[in-house]
Amino acid sequence: MTLLTPDQAAFEVSVDVAIVGGGGCGLSAALAAHQAGAEVLVLERDPSTLGTTAMSTGLIPAAGSRLQKAASIDDSPSQFANDILAKAKGQTDLDVVAALAVESAATVDWLADCGVPLSLVDSFLYPGHTAMRMHGTPNRTGAELMGSLSQATERAHIGVLTEATVTDLFADNNGRIHGVRCRRPDGSHEDVGCGALILACCGFAGNAQMLSEYIPEIVAAEFFGHPGNKGDAIRWGRELGAAIEDIHSYQGHGGLAAGYGIPILWPVIMEGGFQVNADGKRFSDESKGYSEQAVEVVAQPGHVAWTLYDERLHQLMQEFDDYRDAIEAKAIRNAATVPELCEALGLPSAAVEATFAEVAHATTQQESDSFGRRFAKRSPLSAPFYGVKVAGALFHTQGGLVVDRFGQVKRQDGTLLPNLFAGGGAARGVSGPSCWGYLAGNGLLTATTFGRLAGTAAAKLTQD
Ligand SMILES: Cc1cc2nc3c(=O)[nH]c(=O)nc-3n(C[C@H](O)[C@H](O)[C@H](O)COP(=O)(O)OP(=O)(O)OC[C@H]3O[C@@H](n4cnc5c(N)ncnc54)[C@H](O)[C@@H]3O)c2cc1C
């Protein structure tokens, strides 16, 4: 895979805007570019348009959306931007954060207008968010999100070529993209010309070699992302002289049901649950965030932990399709007493009982515990009790091509490449340089909003 010169191309077809990757970013970009009057073609390596997005919970954060207003939620783009920056410790692009926060509500409203059935998630706050601003589909799944985006794309008669892996870009000496080459399942190649190109092919979580080079700390975790994301955008970007930042950054998860591959989502922790290791002891402040908790879990004996909680939290979690799947898969255990639960989970009963007592004390006293965690002001956990064995997981990478506020890719000297855009996991995210900066929702915020903005800007560029 490399860059080819335009005279090496045999363009069979040419479009205004070509898009590499048909996940959340790619289809958002396609819809926006189409609405802005461009002829669009999405090239997707898989037989269908799913990506990491379809594996996700599909929750999209936005500040000032119609749904928030209808629910009288007090929020603003600046409050949202401050939350993103606080989580990333300010170590990201402030202009891009501000632009995404401002545009987030327009994106969510627009997705709803495109037919995505969104509602406001108002039952809990994710770590680091100061307002209820997550928007999700009825069963809170990325599969539903991708289903509605695919239907909207079909209704608009937007061209989507599946089983088309883009292998090469045709670029001139100025870095202008003239088209792409894609490989078809029978080994043949097709060349597609374009006026502008959007890279929506996510990051490098599916590339073991790049992972061990850039993020060795997460190699021992379970990979629960999309295997087709091989880091192509980063490799092409390098050859084009694009700026690349935050290459060590990623979205982890400290709660993948071990052996089942089902994420046990973080509301269970934020509302009072906690994790112990095989010794029955807690080992971190779980409420800091699920992403950074992945490395904490990986560092425990056997690279596993157990999430422990009670009936109230069990009921709360039923909102999520993933959790209902975990129940059906029999990943969740419950018992009337802590010793019985420990027997079911294979944990040392005395140590776990002591840990429950410490957590109850911290909850009722509203004191920070020895890890610095302050438990939510709720009643202490009470019988019956629940538990699930979890592994640390890698979801997707967050480093990528540096873009401006419209998703246009920058060179290392800060100037813009003439007609190249990126969004979602292909672009530098807003999570800073490591795993601790990932604020829940950063993934789909950058996928959908950069998708929408890049699609609109790319279409405009081809019409100027
Ligand atoms: C379990 C899980 C839960 C999550 N929950 C949330 C959540 O609730 N909220 C949130 O904000 N984020 C969440 N995320 C993160 C979120 O899913 C990602 O940030 C987002 O889906 C990235 O979108 P994308 O379009 O950039 O990439 P993807 O959806 O991965 O799409 C990229 C597409 O590009 C294709 N592709 C790659 N290379 C090529 C090539 N060379 N040629 C052609 N096609 C190519 C791939 O096949 C893929 O279909 C979650 C992730 C996981 C794994």
The ligand as an SDF file (V2000), in Angstrom:
LIG
                    3D

 53 58  0  0  0  0  0  0  0  0999 V2000
  -17.7730   -1.9370   22.3880 C   0  0  0  0  0  0  0  0  0  0  0  0
  -17.6260   -0.4950   21.9860 C   0  0  0  0  0  0  0  0  0  0  0  0
  -18.4940    0.4480   22.5110 C   0  0  0  0  0  0  0  0  0  0  0  0
  -18.3700    1.7830   22.1390 C   0  0  0  0  0  0  0  0  0  0  0  0
  -19.3110    2.6620   22.5760 N   0  0  0  0  0  0  0  0  0  0  0  0
  -19.2250    3.9590   22.1920 C   0  0  0  0  0  0  0  0  0  0  0  0
  -20.2360    4.8910   22.5660 C   0  0  0  0  0  0  0  0  0  0  0  0
  -21.2710    4.5400   23.1510 O   0  0  0  0  0  0  0  0  0  0  0  0
  -20.0560    6.1880   22.2330 N   0  0  0  0  0  0  0  0  0  0  0  0
  -18.9590    6.6080   21.5280 C   0  0  0  0  0  0  0  0  0  0  0  0
  -18.8400    7.7990   21.2870 O   0  0  0  0  0  0  0  0  0  0  0  0
  -18.0310    5.7430   21.0990 N   0  0  0  0  0  0  0  0  0  0  0  0
  -18.1400    4.4310   21.3920 C   0  0  0  0  0  0  0  0  0  0  0  0
  -17.2070    3.5520   20.9430 N   0  0  0  0  0  0  0  0  0  0  0  0
  -16.1710    4.0560   20.0150 C   0  0  0  0  0  0  0  0  0  0  0  0
  -16.7910    4.2120   18.6180 C   0  0  0  0  0  0  0  0  0  0  0  0
  -17.4010    3.0100   18.2490 O   0  0  0  0  0  0  0  0  0  0  0  0
  -15.7300    4.6240   17.5900 C   0  0  0  0  0  0  0  0  0  0  0  0
  -15.0840    5.7820   18.0240 O   0  0  0  0  0  0  0  0  0  0  0  0
  -16.3920    4.9240   16.2470 C   0  0  0  0  0  0  0  0  0  0  0  0
  -17.2540    3.8600   15.8800 O   0  0  0  0  0  0  0  0  0  0  0  0
  -15.3640    5.1470   15.1300 C   0  0  0  0  0  0  0  0  0  0  0  0
  -16.0920    5.3860   13.9510 O   0  0  0  0  0  0  0  0  0  0  0  0
  -15.3360    5.3830   12.5560 P   0  0  0  0  0  0  0  0  0  0  0  0
  -16.3780    5.6100   11.5190 O   0  0  0  0  0  0  0  0  0  0  0  0
  -14.1780    6.2950   12.6140 O   0  0  0  0  0  0  0  0  0  0  0  0
  -14.7340    3.9040   12.4160 O   0  0  0  0  0  0  0  0  0  0  0  0
  -15.4590    2.5270   12.1070 P   0  0  0  0  0  0  0  0  0  0  0  0
  -16.8590    2.5050   12.5710 O   0  0  0  0  0  0  0  0  0  0  0  0
  -14.5570    1.4620   12.5920 O   0  0  0  0  0  0  0  0  0  0  0  0
  -15.4900    2.4810   10.5240 O   0  0  0  0  0  0  0  0  0  0  0  0
  -14.2960    2.3470    9.7600 C   0  0  0  0  0  0  0  0  0  0  0  0
  -14.6040    1.5170    8.5330 C   0  0  0  0  0  0  0  0  0  0  0  0
  -13.5140    1.6210    7.6270 O   0  0  0  0  0  0  0  0  0  0  0  0
  -13.3420    0.3680    6.9850 C   0  0  0  0  0  0  0  0  0  0  0  0
  -11.9850    0.3480    6.4340 N   0  0  0  0  0  0  0  0  0  0  0  0
  -10.8070    0.3360    7.0900 C   0  0  0  0  0  0  0  0  0  0  0  0
   -9.7820    0.3720    6.2320 N   0  0  0  0  0  0  0  0  0  0  0  0
  -10.3110    0.3930    4.9880 C   0  0  0  0  0  0  0  0  0  0  0  0
   -9.7550    0.4170    3.6850 C   0  0  0  0  0  0  0  0  0  0  0  0
   -8.4310    0.4390    3.4720 N   0  0  0  0  0  0  0  0  0  0  0  0
  -10.5960    0.4040    2.6150 N   0  0  0  0  0  0  0  0  0  0  0  0
  -11.9440    0.3780    2.7960 C   0  0  0  0  0  0  0  0  0  0  0  0
  -12.5280    0.3370    4.0320 N   0  0  0  0  0  0  0  0  0  0  0  0
  -11.7170    0.3630    5.1060 C   0  0  0  0  0  0  0  0  0  0  0  0
  -13.5980   -0.6380    8.0900 C   0  0  0  0  0  0  0  0  0  0  0  0
  -13.9320   -1.9060    7.5650 O   0  0  0  0  0  0  0  0  0  0  0  0
  -14.7600    0.0240    8.8430 C   0  0  0  0  0  0  0  0  0  0  0  0
  -16.0050   -0.4070    8.3580 O   0  0  0  0  0  0  0  0  0  0  0  0
  -17.3190    2.2010   21.2700 C   0  0  0  0  0  0  0  0  0  0  0  0
  -16.4510    1.2500   20.7440 C   0  0  0  0  0  0  0  0  0  0  0  0
  -16.6040   -0.0900   21.0770 C   0  0  0  0  0  0  0  0  0  0  0  0
  -15.6860   -1.1090   20.4690 C   0  0  0  0  0  0  0  0  0  0  0  0
  1  2  1  0
  2  3  1  0
  2 52  2  0
  3  4  2  0
  4  5  1  0
  4 50  1  0
  5  6  2  0
  6  7  1  0
  6 13  1  0
  7  8  2  0
  7  9  1  0
  9 10  1  0
 10 11  2  0
 10 12  1  0
 12 13  2  0
 13 14  1  0
 14 15  1  0
 14 50  1  0
 15 16  1  0
 16 17  1  0
 16 18  1  0
 18 19  1  0
 18 20  1  0
 20 21  1  0
 20 22  1  0
 22 23  1  0
 23 24  1  0
 24 25  2  0
 24 26  1  0
 24 27  1  0
 27 28  1  0
 28 29  2  0
 28 30  1  0
 28 31  1  0
 31 32  1  0
 32 33  1  0
 33 34  1  0
 33 48  1  0
 34 35  1  0
 35 36  1  0
 35 46  1  0
 36 37  1  0
 36 45  1  0
 37 38  2  0
 38 39  1  0
 39 40  1  0
 39 45  2  0
 40 41  1  0
 40 42  2  0
 42 43  1  0
 43 44  2  0
 44 45  1  0
 46 47  1  0
 46 48  1  0
 48 49  1  0
 50 51  2  0
 51 52  1  0
 52 53  1  0
M  END
$$$$
